[in-house]
Amino acid sequence: MNNKFDWKLFWAISLPVLFIIALAGIVLIPNALAKPKYDILFSELNDYSYNQTYSLKMINDKITAQPSNRYNYNNNNTNSSNLPPTDLTQVNVKRYSQQTKKVETLTVEQANKLTLSAESESPDGFTVGGSNSYGGLVSDVLVGGSYDSYNQLYLIKGLAKKKIDLGTNRYGFNFLAWVIE
């Protein structure tokens, strides 16, 4: 009986295992450590309808309604019934809470009373973005990626990527501001 330790076999088994552990650490640790603090204020777009006459935008730290370029371009129609509403008390926006992970509906009037930042990056360094790929084998195995993840929204900071469920896909999402309060 040969009691000699086989180093080749040891490295042949150990290196792939170490590689998988390192890859999992690179993917999972930044996501686990990411703790966004600021809520997101957004509106929903109806991308499948050409009847949307306005979109909400941040101008001078206040939410305002602007004519939809797409509607006017497609219809060449600028009569008064197609202009954005001047009374925004009945127009709603949505707020995603980082603490509760839920979406609440606010009127534009309520939202304009909050301290808002229209910067694309939050004060703690996060941005809102979507997935740029369909995942792949590594993503599917390590983080549960799928075809549906292409439509998901994420808070992204460096390597960290936190999935957020806003009740809309990324094409119906219109980022307005970060809630600073």
PASEBA-1860 file (N, C-alpha, C; in nm, 3 decimals):
! residues 181
1> MNNKFDWK> 0.084/-0.117/0.000/0.000/0.000/0.000/0.089/0.123/0.000 ~ 0.055/0.218/-0.085/0.132/0.341/-0.100/0.064/0.451/-0.021 ~ 0.132/0.503/0.082/0.077/0.609/0.166/0.124/0.748/0.123 ~ 0.182/0.761/0.009/0.231/0.890/-0.040/0.113/0.979/-0.079 ~ 0.117/1.102/-0.031/0.010/1.198/-0.060/0.020/1.245/-0.204 ~ -0.089/1.243/-0.277/-0.091/1.282/-0.418/-0.127/1.430/-0.430 ~ -0.023/1.514/-0.445/-0.042/1.659/-0.453/-0.115/1.701/-0.581 ~ -0.092/1.632/-0.689/-0.160/1.667/-0.814/-0.311/1.651/-0.801
9> LFWAISLP> -0.352/1.542/-0.742/-0.494/1.519/-0.720/-0.551/1.623/-0.624 ~ -0.475/1.655/-0.519/-0.519/1.756/-0.423/-0.544/1.890/-0.493 ~ -0.450/1.937/-0.573/-0.466/2.067/-0.643/-0.572/2.059/-0.753 ~ -0.585/1.946/-0.817/-0.686/1.931/-0.922/-0.828/1.944/-0.865 ~ -0.846/1.903/-0.741/-0.977/1.915/-0.678/-0.990/2.049/-0.605 ~ -0.885/2.094/-0.539/-0.890/2.215/-0.456/-0.904/2.344/-0.537 ~ -0.831/2.358/-0.646/-0.835/2.484/-0.721/-0.974/2.517/-0.776 ~ -1.046/2.425/-0.837/-1.182/2.460/-0.881/-1.275/2.496/-0.764
17> VLFIIALA> -1.261/2.425/-0.653/-1.344/2.455/-0.536/-1.310/2.595/-0.483 ~ -1.183/2.627/-0.472/-1.141/2.760/-0.427/-1.188/2.869/-0.523 ~ -1.183/2.840/-0.652/-1.230/2.936/-0.752/-1.379/2.965/-0.735 ~ -1.459/2.862/-0.714/-1.604/2.880/-0.696/-1.632/2.959/-0.568 ~ -1.560/2.930/-0.461/-1.578/3.002/-0.335/-1.540/3.149/-0.352 ~ -1.428/3.175/-0.420/-1.385/3.314/-0.444/-1.487/3.388/-0.531 ~ -1.537/3.325/-0.634/-1.636/3.388/-0.721/-1.765/3.418/-0.645 ~ -1.809/3.324/-0.564/-1.929/3.347/-0.482/-1.906/3.463/-0.386
25> GIVLIPNA> -1.789/3.471/-0.326/-1.757/3.582/-0.235/-1.756/3.716/-0.306 ~ -1.700/3.720/-0.427/-1.695/3.845/-0.504/-1.836/3.892/-0.539 ~ -1.925/3.800/-0.568/-2.062/3.836/-0.608/-2.150/3.864/-0.486 ~ -2.146/3.778/-0.386/-2.242/3.785/-0.277/-2.206/3.881/-0.165 ~ -2.079/3.896/-0.131/-2.040/3.981/-0.019/-2.074/4.129/-0.043 ~ -2.040/4.189/-0.159/-2.080/4.329/-0.178/-2.231/4.350/-0.170 ~ -2.310/4.255/-0.221/-2.456/4.268/-0.215/-2.506/4.261/-0.071 ~ -2.445/4.176/0.009/-2.487/4.163/0.148/-2.451/4.286/0.230
33> LAKPKYDI> -2.342/4.353/0.195/-2.298/4.469/0.271/-2.364/4.599/0.225 ~ -2.427/4.601/0.110/-2.490/4.723/0.057/-2.615/4.755/0.138 ~ -2.619/4.873/0.196/-2.734/4.917/0.276/-2.775/5.058/0.232 ~ -2.856/5.068/0.125/-2.901/5.201/0.082/-2.989/5.267/0.188 ~ -2.975/5.399/0.203/-3.048/5.471/0.307/-3.163/5.555/0.253 ~ -3.155/5.599/0.130/-3.248/5.699/0.080/-3.361/5.636/-0.002 ~ -3.482/5.685/0.024/-3.600/5.638/-0.049/-3.598/5.692/-0.192 ~ -3.671/5.625/-0.280/-3.678/5.663/-0.422/-3.818/5.716/-0.451
41> LFSELNDY> -3.824/5.829/-0.520/-3.951/5.884/-0.565/-3.957/5.864/-0.716 ~ -4.066/5.805/-0.765/-4.077/5.777/-0.908/-4.221/5.785/-0.954 ~ -4.237/5.793/-1.084/-4.371/5.783/-1.143/-4.368/5.667/-1.241 ~ -4.486/5.621/-1.276/-4.496/5.511/-1.370/-4.532/5.564/-1.507 ~ -4.466/5.511/-1.607/-4.494/5.548/-1.745/-4.578/5.441/-1.808 ~ -4.661/5.480/-1.901/-4.739/5.383/-1.977/-4.676/5.375/-2.115 ~ -4.568/5.299/-2.127/-4.494/5.291/-2.253/-4.570/5.225/-2.365 ~ -4.677/5.152/-2.332/-4.748/5.080/-2.436/-4.862/5.161/-2.496
49> SYNQTYSL> -4.880/5.283/-2.445/-4.988/5.368/-2.494/-4.930/5.498/-2.549 ~ -4.975/5.537/-2.665/-4.931/5.664/-2.722/-5.021/5.778/-2.679 ~ -5.111/5.752/-2.585/-5.203/5.855/-2.539/-5.152/5.929/-2.416 ~ -5.035/5.900/-2.371/-4.981/5.968/-2.254/-4.938/6.108/-2.298 ~ -5.005/6.208/-2.245/-4.983/6.345/-2.292/-4.877/6.419/-2.213 ~ -4.837/6.369/-2.098/-4.737/6.438/-2.018/-4.653/6.338/-1.940 ~ -4.539/6.386/-1.892/-4.457/6.308/-1.801/-4.415/6.399/-1.687 ~ -4.387/6.339/-1.573/-4.344/6.416/-1.457/-4.193/6.429/-1.457
57> KMINDKIT> -4.146/6.549/-1.426/-4.002/6.578/-1.422/-3.973/6.664/-1.299 ~ -3.848/6.662/-1.256/-3.802/6.750/-1.148/-3.744/6.876/-1.209 ~ -3.800/6.990/-1.173/-3.748/7.120/-1.218/-3.741/7.210/-1.095 ~ -3.621/7.263/-1.067/-3.598/7.348/-0.950/-3.645/7.280/-0.821 ~ -3.610/7.154/-0.805/-3.641/7.074/-0.686/-3.790/7.055/-0.661 ~ -3.872/7.072/-0.763/-4.016/7.048/-0.753/-4.061/6.960/-0.869 ~ -4.161/6.876/-0.845/-4.214/6.790/-0.949/-4.312/6.872/-1.034 ~ -4.293/6.868/-1.164/-4.381/6.938/-1.256/-4.420/6.843/-1.370
65> AQPSNRYN> -4.527/6.878/-1.438/-4.572/6.799/-1.553/-4.523/6.867/-1.680 ~ -4.460/6.790/-1.766/-4.408/6.840/-1.893/-4.479/6.768/-2.007 ~ -4.502/6.838/-2.120/-4.565/6.769/-2.233/-4.480/6.650/-2.277 ~ -4.547/6.545/-2.315/-4.478/6.426/-2.362/-4.435/6.448/-2.506 ~ -4.306/6.449/-2.531/-4.254/6.469/-2.667/-4.300/6.357/-2.759 ~ -4.308/6.237/-2.706/-4.347/6.123/-2.787/-4.490/6.139/-2.837 ~ -4.580/6.184/-2.749/-4.719/6.201/-2.788/-4.731/6.309/-2.895 ~ -4.669/6.424/-2.871/-4.678/6.534/-2.966/-4.610/6.499/-3.098
73> YNNNNTNS> -4.499/6.426/-3.092/-4.428/6.387/-3.213/-4.513/6.292/-3.297 ~ -4.574/6.195/-3.231/-4.651/6.094/-3.303/-4.785/6.145/-3.354 ~ -4.840/6.246/-3.287/-4.974/6.292/-3.323/-4.978/6.433/-3.380 ~ -4.865/6.505/-3.372/-4.863/6.646/-3.415/-4.986/6.719/-3.363 ~ -5.015/6.699/-3.236/-5.139/6.750/-3.180/-5.107/6.824/-3.052 ~ -5.123/6.954/-3.050/-5.090/7.031/-2.931/-5.209/7.114/-2.884 ~ -5.331/7.070/-2.910/-5.445/7.147/-2.861/-5.452/7.137/-2.709 ~ -5.536/7.218/-2.648/-5.535/7.231/-2.503/-5.569/7.102/-2.430
81> SNLPPTDL> -5.644/7.010/-2.490/-5.675/6.885/-2.421/-5.554/6.793/-2.412 ~ -5.450/6.821/-2.489/-5.330/6.737/-2.487/-5.216/6.796/-2.404 ~ -5.238/6.912/-2.344/-5.134/6.975/-2.263/-5.131/6.911/-2.125 ~ -5.017/6.917/-2.056/-5.010/6.857/-1.923/-5.103/6.930/-1.826 ~ -5.145/6.861/-1.721/-5.234/6.925/-1.624/-5.161/7.035/-1.547 ~ -5.231/7.144/-1.518/-5.171/7.249/-1.437/-5.200/7.225/-1.289 ~ -5.309/7.155/-1.260/-5.343/7.120/-1.123/-5.294/6.978/-1.096 ~ -5.187/6.966/-1.017/-5.127/6.835/-0.991/-5.177/6.770/-0.863
89> TQVNVKRY> -5.285/6.824/-0.804/-5.333/6.767/-0.678/-5.390/6.626/-0.696 ~ -5.433/6.591/-0.817/-5.489/6.459/-0.842/-5.388/6.364/-0.909 ~ -5.266/6.412/-0.932/-5.164/6.330/-0.996/-5.081/6.262/-0.887 ~ -5.057/6.134/-0.903/-4.985/6.057/-0.801/-4.843/6.021/-0.845 ~ -4.757/6.011/-0.746/-4.622/5.956/-0.765/-4.607/5.844/-0.663 ~ -4.498/5.772/-0.670/-4.477/5.660/-0.579/-4.343/5.676/-0.508 ~ -4.341/5.627/-0.384/-4.220/5.634/-0.301/-4.186/5.493/-0.257 ~ -4.063/5.451/-0.288/-4.014/5.321/-0.243/-3.933/5.342/-0.116
97> SQQTKKVE> -3.976/5.279/-0.007/-3.910/5.294/0.122/-3.800/5.190/0.139 ~ -3.681/5.234/0.174/-3.570/5.142/0.198/-3.591/5.061/0.326 ~ -3.662/5.118/0.424/-3.682/5.049/0.550/-3.786/4.937/0.538 ~ -3.900/4.968/0.478/-4.009/4.870/0.471/-4.006/4.787/0.344 ~ -3.929/4.830/0.243/-3.921/4.763/0.112/-4.058/4.760/0.044 ~ -4.137/4.863/0.068/-4.271/4.873/0.009/-4.286/5.005/-0.065 ~ -4.385/5.007/-0.155/-4.415/5.127/-0.233/-4.541/5.191/-0.178 ~ -4.536/5.322/-0.156/-4.655/5.395/-0.114/-4.685/5.504/-0.216
105> TLTVEQAN> -4.813/5.535/-0.230/-4.856/5.636/-0.326/-4.871/5.770/-0.255 ~ -4.817/5.874/-0.318/-4.828/6.012/-0.268/-4.883/6.100/-0.379 ~ -4.948/6.208/-0.340/-4.982/6.307/-0.442/-4.857/6.389/-0.471 ~ -4.856/6.455/-0.584/-4.742/6.541/-0.618/-4.729/6.651/-0.513 ~ -4.843/6.699/-0.464/-4.842/6.803/-0.361/-4.769/6.754/-0.235 ~ -4.800/6.632/-0.190/-4.732/6.575/-0.074/-4.583/6.556/-0.101 ~ -4.550/6.506/-0.219/-4.410/6.479/-0.254/-4.329/6.608/-0.259 ~ -4.388/6.716/-0.308/-4.315/6.843/-0.318/-4.285/6.904/-0.182
113> KLTLSAES> -4.348/6.855/-0.076/-4.319/6.903/0.059/-4.197/6.833/0.119 ~ -4.153/6.723/0.055/-4.036/6.650/0.102/-3.908/6.717/0.054 ~ -3.798/6.689/0.120/-3.668/6.734/0.072/-3.620/6.633/-0.030 ~ -3.603/6.678/-0.155/-3.573/6.589/-0.266/-3.441/6.625/-0.332 ~ -3.376/6.526/-0.390/-3.256/6.547/-0.470/-3.276/6.478/-0.604 ~ -3.269/6.555/-0.712/-3.289/6.500/-0.846/-3.161/6.447/-0.907 ~ -3.053/6.443/-0.830/-2.927/6.389/-0.880/-2.946/6.242/-0.917 ~ -2.873/6.194/-1.016/-2.885/6.054/-1.056/-2.825/5.960/-0.951
121> ESPDGFTV> -2.735/6.011/-0.869/-2.672/5.930/-0.764/-2.719/5.979/-0.628 ~ -2.756/5.884/-0.541/-2.801/5.920/-0.407/-2.682/5.973/-0.326 ~ -2.709/6.044/-0.216/-2.600/6.092/-0.132/-2.509/5.982/-0.079 ~ -2.561/5.858/-0.067/-2.476/5.748/-0.021/-2.417/5.668/-0.136 ~ -2.427/5.719/-0.260/-2.355/5.662/-0.373/-2.428/5.561/-0.459 ~ -2.556/5.537/-0.438/-2.631/5.441/-0.517/-2.694/5.507/-0.639 ~ -2.710/5.430/-0.746/-2.786/5.473/-0.863/-2.892/5.367/-0.890 ~ -2.996/5.406/-0.965/-3.100/5.311/-1.002/-3.071/5.266/-1.144
129> GGSNSYGG> -3.071/5.136/-1.168/-3.045/5.085/-1.302/-3.108/4.949/-1.322 ~ -3.103/4.905/-1.445/-3.156/4.774/-1.479/-3.043/4.680/-1.513 ~ -3.076/4.555/-1.528/-2.979/4.455/-1.568/-2.949/4.473/-1.715 ~ -2.822/4.461/-1.752/-2.782/4.477/-1.891/-2.766/4.344/-1.964 ~ -2.802/4.238/-1.898/-2.787/4.108/-1.963/-2.896/4.014/-1.913 ~ -2.903/3.899/-1.974/-3.000/3.799/-1.933/-2.946/3.706/-1.825 ~ -2.832/3.738/-1.769/-2.780/3.658/-1.660/-2.669/3.567/-1.706 ~ -2.700/3.447/-1.741/-2.599/3.350/-1.777/-2.588/3.245/-1.669
137> LVSDVLVG> -2.508/3.144/-1.694/-2.498/3.032/-1.603/-2.449/3.073/-1.465 ~ -2.341/3.152/-1.458/-2.286/3.192/-1.328/-2.390/3.272/-1.251 ~ -2.454/3.369/-1.317/-2.556/3.450/-1.251/-2.674/3.366/-1.206 ~ -2.716/3.273/-1.291/-2.830/3.187/-1.257/-2.800/3.102/-1.134 ~ -2.680/3.048/-1.128/-2.644/2.959/-1.017/-2.621/3.037/-0.888 ~ -2.547/3.149/-0.896/-2.508/3.219/-0.774/-2.613/3.314/-0.721 ~ -2.682/3.387/-0.808/-2.776/3.488/-0.759/-2.917/3.469/-0.812 ~ -2.946/3.358/-0.876/-3.082/3.331/-0.919/-3.127/3.414/-1.037
145> GSYDSYNQ> -3.038/3.444/-1.129/-3.074/3.523/-1.246/-3.168/3.447/-1.336 ~ -3.243/3.521/-1.417/-3.334/3.458/-1.511/-3.370/3.559/-1.618 ~ -3.448/3.516/-1.713/-3.495/3.607/-1.818/-3.568/3.725/-1.757 ~ -3.647/3.701/-1.651/-3.722/3.808/-1.586/-3.631/3.912/-1.522 ~ -3.510/3.875/-1.486/-3.420/3.971/-1.422/-3.381/4.083/-1.518 ~ -3.399/4.062/-1.648/-3.369/4.168/-1.744/-3.462/4.287/-1.726 ~ -3.583/4.263/-1.677/-3.681/4.370/-1.656/-3.676/4.429/-1.517 ~ -3.590/4.379/-1.430/-3.585/4.423/-1.292/-3.504/4.551/-1.276
153> LYLIKGLA> -3.532/4.622/-1.168/-3.456/4.742/-1.132/-3.367/4.709/-1.012 ~ -3.253/4.775/-1.008/-3.155/4.751/-0.902/-3.101/4.883/-0.850 ~ -3.062/4.883/-0.723/-2.981/4.990/-0.668/-2.837/4.943/-0.681 ~ -2.754/5.023/-0.747/-2.619/4.980/-0.781/-2.517/5.076/-0.720 ~ -2.416/5.019/-0.656/-2.304/5.097/-0.602/-2.180/5.009/-0.613 ~ -2.092/5.043/-0.705/-1.973/4.961/-0.728/-2.014/4.822/-0.772 ~ -1.965/4.720/-0.702/-2.000/4.581/-0.733/-2.133/4.540/-0.672 ~ -2.183/4.618/-0.577/-2.308/4.584/-0.508/-2.428/4.613/-0.597
161> KKKIDLGT> -2.524/4.523/-0.594/-2.643/4.535/-0.677/-2.760/4.479/-0.598 ~ -2.849/4.567/-0.548/-2.965/4.526/-0.469/-3.091/4.534/-0.555 ~ -3.160/4.421/-0.569/-3.285/4.419/-0.644/-3.392/4.493/-0.566 ~ -3.469/4.577/-0.636/-3.580/4.647/-0.573/-3.709/4.613/-0.648 ~ -3.814/4.589/-0.574/-3.942/4.554/-0.634/-4.035/4.673/-0.624 ~ -4.052/4.744/-0.735/-4.133/4.865/-0.736/-4.273/4.841/-0.791 ~ -4.303/4.719/-0.829/-4.434/4.690/-0.884/-4.447/4.731/-1.029 ~ -4.337/4.766/-1.093/-4.336/4.803/-1.234/-4.206/4.750/-1.294
169> NRYGFNFL> -4.204/4.730/-1.424/-4.078/4.687/-1.484/-3.992/4.809/-1.514 ~ -3.871/4.789/-1.556/-3.778/4.901/-1.573/-3.820/4.995/-1.685 ~ -3.903/4.949/-1.778/-3.945/5.036/-1.887/-4.062/5.125/-1.847 ~ -4.131/5.092/-1.738/-4.240/5.175/-1.690/-4.197/5.265/-1.575 ~ -4.068/5.267/-1.545/-4.013/5.340/-1.431/-3.960/5.476/-1.476 ~ -4.005/5.582/-1.409/-3.956/5.717/-1.436/-3.899/5.772/-1.305 ~ -3.767/5.768/-1.291/-3.702/5.818/-1.169/-3.725/5.968/-1.159 ~ -3.767/6.013/-1.039/-3.784/6.156/-1.015/-3.678/6.210/-0.921
177> AWVIE> -3.662/6.147/-0.803/-3.569/6.203/-0.705/-3.541/6.103/-0.594 ~ -3.438/6.136/-0.516/-3.410/6.066/-0.391/-3.474/6.147/-0.280 ~ -3.535/6.081/-0.183/-3.596/6.150/-0.070/-3.489/6.166/0.037 ~ -3.454/6.292/0.068/-3.342/6.321/0.157/-3.384/6.332/0.303 ~ -3.505/6.369/0.333/-3.552/6.402/0.467/-3.491/6.325/0.579
END
